[in-house]
């Protein structure tokens, strides 16, 4: 199935002491272009996210947002400023000795002084945090891919319908082309008959002129190549592989054959069908720009 380059996925969950949110969205792009935003202190996650998403995505402009928030104070570590505590105790002891005060220095007394204890953020284990982020990212990626596949399915249905219509037009051109030769022959015969009046008409010369005309307007080779391109179009759609670039190239080949048919056309009906084919080619090209 084809995949569109347009998609969106989001997931949010609590993992340990972290609230993690992962959001992914993408739009059309000729190549793979990643814009991954993570909190500055978790910059090492950027490359891991890129590798994770690239396992499922081959083309598009992909924006990824990773938000990591700490839940409460669970990841704080309390540490003792030993040197400062010793200074406080020394100062209190000096006051006691100098002024003959009662010795009532307690832990509570020391703890009440500023900066004796420090609350520091516990350093995250990088691999452990990545496993948490990856577990949250997985459903977001699945939703993102599912949306691209659904949109791709709609595009594929439209492409197949247009190719079928173009095959019908090509078959009508193929059928009409020999008729134009016969009509040309009849018109040429009548014109010469009118000019020569009662004189004998050189049938061999007329047949030669008709043969030259038929050779100039023959489109059989072009329609055969068109049918081949249409078959290849279906093969690419059925391949299950990223198809955007290959289809884009194939549409150029289809357009080349249709242009050649148009340059040879001397019949109004064929010319109209060529114009219709060109319109369908443009619609194909627009749709293919959305395909991965």
MARDREN-604247 format. One record per residue (C-alpha): residue number from 0; x, y negated, z negated. Coordinates in Angstrom, 3 decimals, always signed. Example, Ala and Ser with C-alpha at 12.3 -4.5 7.8 and 13.67 -1.06 7.14 Angstrom:
PT  num         u         v         w
PT    0   +12.300    +4.500    -7.800
PT    1   +13.670    +1.060    -7.140
***
This chain:
PT  num         u         v         w
PT    0    +0.000    +0.000    +0.000
PT    1    +1.140    -3.524    +0.738
PT    2    +1.951    -5.912    -2.085
PT    3    +1.217    -9.600    -2.029
PT    4    +3.904   -11.973    -3.250
PT    5    +1.302   -13.714    -5.404
PT    6    +0.779   -12.281    -8.870
PT    7    +0.327   -13.013   -12.554
PT    8    +0.766   -11.010   -15.750
PT    9    +0.884   -11.863   -19.454
PT   10    +1.212   -10.005   -22.726
PT   11    +1.650   -10.977   -26.351
PT   12    +2.408    -8.813   -29.394
PT   13    +3.977    -8.739   -32.830
PT   14    +7.169    -6.690   -32.976
PT   15    +8.652    -6.512   -36.456
PT   16    +9.150   -10.071   -37.647
PT   17    +8.777   -11.555   -34.157
PT   18    +5.792   -12.750   -32.177
PT   19    +6.770   -12.174   -28.547
PT   20    +4.972   -13.544   -25.484
PT   21    +5.934   -12.650   -21.907
PT   22    +4.340   -14.385   -18.903
PT   23    +5.168   -13.630   -15.255
PT   24    +3.895   -15.322   -12.117
PT   25    +5.047   -15.419    -8.514
PT   26    +4.376   -17.117    -5.182
PT   27    +5.633   -16.696    -1.630
PT   28    +9.323   -16.966    -0.837
PT   29   +11.560   -15.757    +1.975
PT   30   +13.879   -14.037    -0.478
PT   31   +14.047   -13.085    -4.164
PT   32   +14.232   -16.164    -6.381
PT   33   +14.041   -15.749   -10.159
PT   34   +13.461   -18.525   -12.670
PT   35   +13.631   -16.983   -16.147
PT   36   +13.157   -19.108   -19.246
PT   37   +14.001   -17.738   -22.685
PT   38   +14.754   -19.545   -25.978
PT   39   +18.314   -20.851   -25.937
PT   40   +19.539   -18.586   -28.741
PT   41   +18.316   -15.553   -26.797
PT   42   +19.992   -16.400   -23.489
PT   43   +21.404   -12.873   -23.238
PT   44   +17.861   -11.636   -22.497
PT   45   +17.693   -13.488   -19.174
PT   46   +19.752   -11.037   -17.154
PT   47   +18.027    -8.056   -18.758
PT   48   +14.606    -9.430   -17.778
PT   49   +15.768   -10.066   -14.227
PT   50   +16.979    -6.488   -13.849
PT   51   +13.789    -5.122   -15.402
PT   52   +11.441    -7.008   -13.062
PT   53   +13.573    -6.416    -9.954
PT   54   +12.901    -2.675   -10.373
PT   55    +9.346    -3.358    -9.158
PT   56    +9.695    -6.551    -7.098
PT   57   +11.707    -7.061    -3.924
PT   58   +10.651   -10.532    -2.764
PT   59    +8.994   -13.723    -3.968
PT   60    +9.605   -16.740    -6.175
PT   61    +9.185   -15.267    -9.650
PT   62    +8.821   -17.395   -12.783
PT   63    +9.239   -15.613   -16.125
PT   64    +8.601   -17.181   -19.541
PT   65    +9.652   -15.414   -22.737
PT   66    +8.625   -16.945   -26.073
PT   67    +9.966   -15.502   -29.345
PT   68    +8.644   -16.854   -32.628
PT   69    +9.551   -15.775   -36.148
PT   70    +6.637   -14.667   -38.311
PT   71    +6.991   -16.399   -41.715
PT   72   +10.321   -16.149   -43.526
PT   73   +10.799   -12.409   -43.132
PT   74   +14.077   -12.753   -41.285
PT   75   +15.675   -15.099   -43.820
PT   76   +18.675   -13.943   -45.876
PT   77   +19.378   -15.553   -49.285
PT   78   +23.079   -15.999   -50.053
PT   79   +24.825   -17.320   -53.173
PT   80   +27.181   -20.270   -52.883
PT   81   +29.547   -18.753   -55.419
PT   82   +32.062   -21.608   -55.488
PT   83   +29.371   -24.214   -56.087
PT   84   +27.762   -22.109   -58.837
PT   85   +31.132   -21.754   -60.575
PT   86   +31.620   -25.516   -60.439
PT   87   +28.174   -26.082   -61.991
PT   88   +28.930   -23.583   -64.807
PT   89   +32.348   -25.137   -65.411
PT   90   +30.815   -28.592   -65.610
PT   91   +28.094   -27.423   -68.027
PT   92   +30.634   -25.637   -70.203
PT   93   +32.737   -28.828   -70.346
PT   94   +29.700   -30.846   -71.422
PT   95   +28.902   -28.257   -74.088
PT   96   +32.447   -28.288   -75.505
PT   97   +32.863   -32.042   -75.323
PT   98   +29.652   -32.897   -77.091
PT   99   +29.254   -29.796   -79.242
PT  100   +26.008   -28.849   -77.633
PT  101   +24.173   -25.565   -77.993
PT  102   +25.248   -22.949   -75.423
PT  103   +22.031   -22.289   -73.474
PT  104   +23.373   -21.919   -69.956
PT  105   +21.137   -19.405   -68.124
PT  106   +20.625   -18.119   -64.607
PT  107   +17.519   -20.249   -64.355
PT  108   +19.550   -23.324   -65.245
PT  109   +22.099   -22.657   -62.512
PT  110   +19.526   -21.655   -59.925
PT  111   +17.762   -24.970   -60.401
PT  112   +20.724   -26.904   -59.072
PT  113   +20.597   -27.761   -55.334
PT  114   +22.451   -25.651   -52.759
PT  115   +23.365   -22.855   -55.174
PT  116   +21.369   -20.523   -52.926
PT  117   +21.267   -20.767   -49.149
PT  118   +18.481   -19.380   -46.921
PT  119   +20.036   -18.312   -43.650
PT  120   +18.412   -16.798   -40.610
PT  121   +19.380   -13.174   -40.257
PT  122   +21.305   -12.498   -37.066
PT  123   +19.259   -10.387   -34.660
PT  124   +20.510    -7.085   -33.354
PT  125   +20.594    -7.801   -29.593
PT  126   +19.688    -4.313   -28.439
PT  127   +16.921    -3.979   -30.991
PT  128   +15.435    -7.321   -29.967
PT  129   +15.672    -6.402   -26.281
PT  130   +13.786    -3.161   -26.935
PT  131   +11.055    -5.203   -28.614
PT  132   +10.897    -7.716   -25.754
PT  133   +10.930    -4.904   -23.191
PT  134    +7.992    -3.186   -24.895
PT  135    +6.003    -6.433   -24.701
PT  136    +7.131    -7.183   -21.147
PT  137    +6.084    -3.767   -19.776
PT  138    +2.282    -4.403   -19.894
PT  139    +2.823    -7.913   -18.478
PT  140    +4.799    -6.458   -15.583
PT  141    +2.135    -3.790   -15.009
PT  142    -0.594    -6.445   -14.854
PT  143    +1.590    -8.567   -12.574
PT  144    +2.225    -5.668   -10.164
PT  145    -1.438    -4.612   -10.222
PT  146    -2.512    -8.079    -9.148
PT  147    +0.037    -8.085    -6.322
PT  148    -1.236    -4.680    -5.192
PT  149    -4.901    -5.729    -5.275
PT  150    -4.153    -8.846    -3.252
PT  151    -1.948    -6.781    -0.935
PT  152    -4.806    -4.339    -0.364
PT  153    -7.095    -7.162    +0.745
PT  154    -4.425    -8.517    +3.088
PT  155    -3.803    -5.051    +4.534
PT  156    -7.512    -4.560    +5.262
PT  157    -7.562    -7.884    +7.100
PT  158    -4.414    -7.040    +9.084
PT  159    -5.795    -3.677   +10.173
PT  160    -9.071    -5.252   +11.287
PT  161    -7.209    -7.862   +13.339
PT  162    -4.945    -5.278   +14.979
PT  163    -7.991    -3.220   +15.956
PT  164    -9.566    -6.317   +17.510
PT  165    -6.337    -7.101   +19.359
PT  166    -6.164    -3.528   +20.678
PT  167    -9.690    -3.978   +22.029
PT  168    -8.710    -7.220   +23.765
PT  169    -5.576    -5.607   +25.229
PT  170    -7.664    -2.710   +26.570
PT  171   -10.082    -5.168   +28.199
PT  172    -7.152    -7.008   +29.811
PT  173    -5.747    -3.691   +31.008
PT  174    -9.094    -2.826   +32.548
PT  175    -9.669    -6.242   +34.060
PT  176    -6.228    -6.669   +35.692
PT  177    -6.755    -4.185   +38.610
PT  178   -10.170    -5.723   +39.277
PT  179    -8.569    -9.114   +39.857
PT  180    -6.360    -7.575   +42.570
PT  181    -9.392    -6.191   +44.379
PT  182   -11.194    -9.508   +44.074
PT  183    -8.142   -11.305   +45.423
PT  184    -8.056    -8.920   +48.376
PT  185   -11.710    -9.598   +49.199
PT  186   -11.270   -13.379   +48.893
PT  187    -8.149   -13.300   +51.044
PT  188    -9.874   -11.214   +53.705
PT  189   -12.867   -13.579   +53.824
PT  190   -10.630   -16.645   +53.951
PT  191    -8.578   -15.298   +56.843
PT  192   -11.705   -14.170   +58.602
PT  193   -13.095   -17.670   +58.272
PT  194    -9.901   -19.235   +59.638
PT  195    -9.422   -16.818   +62.530
PT  196   -13.132   -16.674   +63.384
PT  197   -13.489   -13.945   +66.034
PT  198    -9.824   -13.005   +66.223
PT  199    -8.575    -9.660   +64.970
PT  200    -7.301    -9.575   +61.376
PT  201    -3.963    -7.956   +60.621
PT  202    -4.944    -5.560   +57.839
PT  203    -1.318    -4.590   +57.243
PT  204    -0.407    -8.209   +56.531
PT  205    -3.321    -8.551   +54.119
PT  206    -2.274    -5.397   +52.303
PT  207    +1.268    -6.752   +52.028
PT  208    +0.018   -10.036   +50.567
PT  209    -2.231    -8.159   +48.153
PT  210    +0.674    -5.936   +47.081
PT  211    +2.839    -8.996   +46.395
PT  212    +0.009   -10.575   +44.404
PT  213    -0.622    -7.367   +42.463
PT  214    +3.046    -7.157   +41.543
PT  215    +3.040   -10.747   +40.283
PT  216    +0.008   -10.330   +38.032
PT  217    +0.518    -6.741   +36.889
PT  218    +0.449    -6.588   +33.110
PT  219    +0.522    -2.838   +32.635
PT  220    +4.063    -2.870   +31.258
PT  221    +3.183    -5.585   +28.776
PT  222    +0.020    -3.873   +27.559
PT  223    +1.893    -0.572   +27.152
PT  224    +4.436    -2.351   +24.963
PT  225    +1.614    -4.045   +23.072
PT  226    +0.036    -0.681   +22.260
PT  227    +3.448    +0.527   +21.097
PT  228    +3.824    -2.518   +18.845
PT  229    +0.349    -1.949   +17.409
PT  230    +1.265    +1.656   +16.575
PT  231    +4.484    +0.479   +14.938
PT  232    +2.457    -2.068   +12.960
PT  233    +0.367    +0.745   +11.511
PT  234    +3.468    +2.845   +10.784
PT  235    +4.924    -0.013    +8.747
PT  236    +1.661    -0.485    +6.855
PT  237    +1.582    +3.236    +6.044
PT  238    +5.244    +3.453    +5.021
PT  239    +4.648    +2.343    +1.430
PT  240    +7.793    +0.186    +1.581
PT  241    +8.174    -3.622    +1.450
PT  242    +6.900    -4.666    +4.863
PT  243    +6.850    -8.459    +5.093
PT  244   +10.082    -9.053    +7.007
PT  245    +9.546    -6.110    +9.359
PT  246    +6.000    -7.169   +10.181
PT  247    +7.121   -10.743   +10.734
PT  248    +9.662    -9.563   +13.308
PT  249    +7.102    -7.282   +14.969
PT  250    +4.618   -10.140   +15.288
PT  251    +7.273   -12.079   +17.219
PT  252    +7.518    -9.161   +19.662
PT  253    +3.731    -8.985   +20.002
PT  254    +3.640   -12.715   +20.668
PT  255    +6.312   -12.348   +23.365
PT  256    +4.249    -9.754   +25.262
PT  257    +1.067   -11.830   +24.990
PT  258    +2.895   -14.911   +26.285
PT  259    +4.112   -12.903   +29.291
PT  260    +0.578   -11.720   +30.014
PT  261    -0.595   -15.320   +29.768
PT  262    +2.043   -16.514   +32.243
PT  263    +0.926   -13.862   +34.740
PT  264    -2.792   -14.397   +34.278
PT  265    -4.608   -15.762   +37.326
PT  266    -8.032   -14.814   +36.061
PT  267   -10.175   -16.939   +33.760
PT  268   -11.436   -13.985   +31.773
PT  269    -7.902   -12.700   +31.084
PT  270    -6.738   -16.222   +30.202
PT  271    -9.527   -16.524   +27.625
PT  272    -8.547   -13.205   +26.073
PT  273    -4.908   -14.318   +25.928
PT  274    -5.948   -17.457   +24.056
PT  275    -7.936   -15.314   +21.618
PT  276    -4.965   -12.986   +21.161
PT  277    -2.697   -15.937   +20.367
PT  278    -5.183   -17.107   +17.753
PT  279    -5.150   -13.663   +16.158
PT  280    -1.352   -13.610   +16.202
PT  281    -1.265   -16.878   +14.259
PT  282    -3.648   -15.430   +11.684
PT  283    -1.461   -12.324   +11.433
PT  284    +1.596   -14.495   +10.939
PT  285    -0.088   -16.503    +8.177
PT  286    -1.130   -13.350    +6.331
PT  287    +2.266   -11.678    +6.674
PT  288    +3.885   -14.679    +4.966
PT  289    +2.084   -13.510    +1.804
PT  290    +3.450    -9.951    +1.929
PT  291    +6.380    -8.696    -0.110
***
